[in-house]
Amino acid sequence: MGEGAGFQLGTVGALSLSVVSSVSIVICNKALMSSLGFIFATTLTSWHLLVTFCSLHVALLMKLFEHKPFDRKAVLGFGVLNGISIGLLNLSLGFNSVGFYQMTKLAIIPCTVFLETVFLAKKFSRSIQFSLSILLLGVGIATVTDLQLNLLGSVLSLLAIVTTCVAQIMTNTIQKKFKVSSTQLLYQSAPYQALTLFVSGPFLDGLLTNQNVFAFNYTPQVLVFIVLSCLISVSVNFSTFLVIGKTSPVTYQVLGHLKTCLVLTFGYVLLHDPFSWRNIFGISVAIVGMVLYSYICTIEGQQKAREASSQMLQVKDNDSDPLMRAESGAGIDADGAAPTATVWSSNKDLRA
């Protein structure tokens, strides 16, 4: 199997793992929060990250991956920023209507595109922009209902959008800049994310729910679902870093909207949640946008690979062909003068 085929297989595996684990944890958390009344989302996320770090530490002791320390300030800033973005998203959901929160999530893609274009000089083709527009339109039709605005909620949503975009862009750039794997980055940043949310979680949850997480009645059933949620989160967190590292923050956001559509479909089909033809139409449009985005990314990726391969072959030909070297000036003497050509005499002796 070639390197390109192996990369594509790894990318598909990462995307599949992300979808399966994310949908699974949504189902688990829905049962935990809706049925069992455990509604402390930020504190639960801090436990997720703590269990993720412990699991990776065990994997490190078993030598399943190699620890690769790098710039501590970058790891600290990245970990704290990730923790803050999660807290702000939870606050945005708490202080806004569900419809406005969905609009917040939709705004992450265009914001990411803008930031990467302006600060990283990344170019997005018209075709990519068109497919993303169809995707966002479909998700908006399927999920956005009421748009109740308030000043505090709008400010929190804006901060959540910016911090989430920057954190996801950093996930990609840090892995490439320091040449670390998704596992190595997650292992080093998870403690800072967990600590940030562990300290702020009980306060934020108390502010949003008017309940104390430490006073909750932890029945055996609640504990089982909390443990299950934490175990699934290891796969969720790992696949998140893996997908962003192998693809891009924009592709990860597209994948996130696919998860939203799958969760909605799961609720409609299996849980008999209320739905309308508007929801079905929106999901259908979103899927068209996702398929189009995937197709265009594949075509553009193959085109870039062919261009890179062509350039490499051209460079090799230039290096190996003596005529090409002569044409490019390889036949110039050290003193800058062209060498004297060999002349044939009439008696076929050589003279310089």
C-alpha positions in Angstrom: 0.0 0.0 0.0 1.4 3.4 -1.0 1.9 6.3 1.3 -1.0 8.2 -0.2 -3.4 5.3 0.2 -2.3 4.7 3.7 -2.9 8.4 4.5 -6.4 8.2 3.0 -7.2 5.0 4.9 -6.0 6.7 8.2 -8.1 9.7 7.5 -11.2 7.7 6.8 -10.6 5.7 10.0 -10.2 8.9 12.0 -13.4 10.4 10.6 -15.3 7.2 11.3 -14.1 7.0 14.8 -15.0 10.6 15.4 -18.6 10.1 14.1 -19.2 6.8 16.0 -17.8 8.0 19.3 -19.5 11.4 19.2 -22.9 10.0 18.4 -22.4 7.5 21.2 -21.5 10.0 23.8 -24.4 12.3 22.8 -26.8 9.3 23.4 -25.2 8.5 26.7 -25.2 12.1 27.9 -28.8 12.6 26.8 -29.8 9.6 29.0 -27.6 11.0 31.8 -29.0 14.5 31.7 -32.5 14.1 30.5 -33.5 10.9 32.2 -31.3 10.9 35.3 -31.2 14.7 35.9 -27.4 15.1 36.0 -27.2 18.4 34.1 -23.7 19.6 35.1 -22.1 19.6 31.6 -18.9 21.6 32.3 -18.0 19.6 35.4 -18.7 16.4 33.4 -16.4 17.6 30.6 -13.6 18.2 33.2 -14.0 14.5 34.3 -13.9 13.5 30.6 -10.5 15.2 30.2 -9.1 13.8 33.4 -10.0 10.2 32.5 -8.6 10.9 29.0 -5.2 12.0 30.5 -5.1 9.0 32.9 -5.9 6.6 30.0 -3.1 8.1 27.8 -0.7 7.9 30.8 -1.4 4.2 31.1 -0.9 3.9 27.3 2.4 5.7 27.7 3.6 3.4 30.5 2.7 0.5 28.2 4.8 2.2 25.5 1.9 2.4 23.0 3.2 5.9 22.1 6.3 8.0 22.7 6.2 11.1 24.9 7.6 14.1 23.0 7.9 17.2 25.1 7.9 20.6 23.3 7.3 24.3 24.0 5.6 24.3 27.4 4.2 27.8 26.9 2.5 26.7 23.7 1.0 23.6 25.4 -0.2 25.7 28.5 -1.8 28.4 26.3 -3.4 25.8 24.1 -4.8 23.8 26.9 -6.2 26.7 28.8 -7.7 28.2 25.6 -9.4 24.9 24.9 -10.9 24.7 28.4 -12.1 28.3 28.1 -13.8 27.6 24.7 -15.7 24.7 26.1 -16.9 26.7 29.1 -18.0 29.6 26.8 -19.9 27.2 24.6 -21.8 25.9 27.6 -22.5 29.4 28.8 -23.7 30.4 25.3 -26.2 27.5 25.4 -27.3 28.5 28.9 -27.9 32.2 28.2 -29.3 31.8 24.7 -32.2 30.0 23.0 -31.4 26.7 21.3 -31.9 28.3 17.9 -29.4 31.1 18.6 -26.9 28.5 20.0 -27.2 26.5 16.7 -26.5 29.7 14.8 -23.4 30.1 17.0 -22.2 26.7 16.0 -22.9 27.4 12.3 -20.8 30.6 12.5 -17.7 28.6 13.5 -17.0 27.5 9.9 -17.1 30.9 8.2 -15.1 32.4 11.1 -12.5 29.6 10.8 -12.3 30.2 7.0 -11.8 33.9 7.6 -9.1 33.5 10.2 -7.1 31.0 8.2 -7.4 33.2 5.1 -6.3 36.4 6.8 -3.6 35.0 9.3 -2.4 31.8 7.6 -2.8 32.9 4.0 -4.8 29.7 3.3 -6.9 29.7 0.1 -10.4 28.2 -0.2 -11.7 27.7 -3.8 -15.0 29.0 -4.9 -16.2 25.4 -5.1 -15.3 24.7 -1.5 -17.1 27.9 -0.4 -20.2 27.0 -2.4 -20.4 23.5 -0.8 -19.9 25.0 2.7 -22.7 27.4 2.0 -25.1 24.6 1.0 -24.1 22.7 4.1 -24.7 25.6 6.5 -28.0 26.4 4.8 -29.2 22.8 5.3 -28.1 22.6 8.9 -29.7 26.0 9.5 -33.0 24.9 8.1 -33.0 21.6 10.1 -31.9 23.0 13.5 -32.5 26.8 13.8 -35.9 27.6 15.1 -36.3 30.7 17.4 -33.7 33.4 17.4 -34.2 35.2 20.7 -31.4 37.7 21.2 -29.9 39.2 24.4 -26.8 41.2 24.9 -25.0 38.9 27.4 -25.8 35.8 25.4 -24.6 37.5 22.1 -21.3 38.5 23.7 -20.8 35.0 25.1 -21.6 33.5 21.7 -19.1 35.8 20.0 -16.4 34.8 22.5 -17.2 31.1 22.1 -16.9 31.3 18.3 -13.6 33.1 18.4 -12.0 30.9 21.1 -13.2 27.7 19.5 -11.9 28.7 16.0 -8.5 29.7 17.4 -8.2 26.5 19.5 -9.0 24.3 16.6 -6.6 26.1 14.3 -3.9 25.8 16.9 -4.6 22.0 17.1 -3.7 21.7 13.5 -0.8 24.2 13.4 0.9 22.9 16.6 0.9 19.3 15.4 2.6 20.4 12.1 4.9 23.0 13.6 6.4 20.8 16.4 5.9 17.5 14.5 3.9 15.9 17.2 1.1 13.4 16.8 -2.5 13.9 18.0 -1.9 11.5 20.9 1.2 13.4 22.0 -0.5 16.8 21.9 -3.6 15.5 23.7 -1.5 13.9 26.4 0.3 17.1 27.2 -2.6 19.5 26.9 -5.4 17.4 28.6 -4.2 18.2 32.2 -4.4 22.0 31.6 -7.8 21.6 29.9 -9.1 19.4 32.8 -7.7 21.8 35.4 -9.3 24.8 33.8 -12.7 23.2 33.7 -12.4 21.4 37.0 -11.9 24.8 38.7 -14.5 26.7 36.7 -17.0 23.9 36.2 -18.9 23.8 39.5 -19.2 27.6 39.4 -20.5 27.7 35.8 -22.8 24.8 36.4 -24.2 26.4 39.5 -24.7 29.6 37.5 -26.6 27.8 34.8 -28.6 25.3 36.8 -29.0 26.9 40.3 -27.9 23.5 41.6 -24.7 22.3 43.4 -22.9 19.5 41.6 -21.5 18.2 45.0 -24.9 18.0 46.5 -26.3 15.8 43.7 -27.6 12.4 44.6 -25.2 10.0 42.9 -27.1 6.8 42.6 -25.4 3.7 41.2 -27.2 4.2 37.9 -26.0 7.7 37.6 -22.4 6.6 38.4 -22.6 3.9 35.8 -23.6 6.4 33.1 -20.9 8.9 34.2 -18.2 6.2 34.0 -19.5 5.1 30.6 -19.6 8.8 29.4 -16.0 9.3 30.6 -14.8 6.1 28.8 -16.4 7.1 25.5 -14.9 10.6 25.9 -11.4 9.1 25.6 -12.3 8.1 22.0 -14.0 11.4 21.4 -11.1 13.6 22.5 -8.5 11.4 20.7 -10.5 11.4 17.4 -11.0 15.1 17.6 -7.2 15.8 17.7 -6.7 13.1 15.1 -9.2 14.4 12.6 -8.0 18.0 12.9 -4.4 16.9 12.6 -5.0 14.8 9.5 -7.4 17.1 7.8 -8.2 20.7 8.9 -10.4 22.7 11.4 -12.9 23.4 8.6 -13.3 19.7 7.8 -13.7 18.9 11.5 -16.6 21.4 11.7 -18.2 19.9 8.6 -17.9 16.5 10.4 -19.5 18.1 13.4 -22.6 19.1 11.4 -22.8 15.5 10.0 -22.9 14.3 13.6 -25.7 16.8 14.3 -27.7 15.4 11.4 -27.1 11.8 12.5 -28.2 12.6 16.1 -31.4 14.3 14.8 -32.1 11.4 12.5 -31.5 8.9 15.4 -33.9 10.8 17.6 -36.6 10.9 14.9 -36.3 7.3 13.9 -35.6 5.4 17.2 -36.7 7.8 19.9 -39.7 9.2 18.1 -38.7 12.8 18.8 -41.1 15.3 17.1 -40.0 16.4 13.6 -41.4 18.1 10.6 -40.8 18.1 6.8 -38.6 21.2 7.4 -36.2 19.1 9.5 -36.1 16.4 6.9 -35.5 18.9 4.1 -32.8 20.7 6.0 -31.0 17.4 6.8 -31.2 16.4 3.1 -29.7 19.7 2.0 -27.0 19.5 4.6 -26.0 16.0 3.4 -25.8 17.2 -0.2 -23.4 20.0 1.0 -21.3 17.5 2.9 -21.1 15.1 -0.1 -20.2 18.0 -2.4 -17.6 19.3 0.1 -16.0 15.8 0.4 -16.0 15.3 -3.4 -14.4 18.7 -4.1 -11.7 18.2 -1.3 -10.9 14.8 -2.8 -10.6 16.2 -6.4 -8.5 19.2 -5.2 -6.3 17.0 -3.1 -5.6 14.6 -6.0 -4.8 17.6 -8.2 -2.4 19.0 -5.7 -0.7 15.6 -5.4 -0.3 15.4 -9.2 1.2 18.9 -9.3 3.6 18.1 -6.5 4.6 14.8 -8.2 5.1 16.6 -11.5 7.3 19.2 -9.9 9.4 16.5 -8.2 9.8 14.6 -11.5 10.8 17.8 -13.3 13.4 18.6 -10.6 14.8 15.0 -10.9 15.0 15.3 -14.7 16.8 18.6 -14.4 19.3 17.0 -12.0 19.9 13.9 -14.1 19.9 15.2 -17.7 23.4 16.6 -18.6 21.9 18.6 -21.6 19.5 20.3 -19.2 22.3 21.1 -16.8 24.3 22.6 -19.7 21.3 24.7 -20.8 20.9 25.9 -17.3 24.5 27.0 -17.0 26.1 23.8 -15.6 28.9 24.0 -18.3 30.4 27.3 -17.0 33.9 27.2 -15.7 34.8 28.2 -12.2 36.1 31.6 -13.5 32.9 32.3 -15.2 34.1 31.7 -18.8 32.6 29.0 -21.1 35.0 26.1 -21.7 36.8 25.9 -25.0 35.2 23.5 -27.4 37.2 20.5 -28.7 38.1 21.0 -32.4 38.7 18.2 -35.0 41.7 18.6 -37.3 41.8 17.4 -40.9 44.2 14.6 -40.0 41.7 13.6 -37.3 44.1 14.4 -34.4 42.6 16.2 -31.4 43.8 19.6 -30.5 42.4 21.8 -27.8 
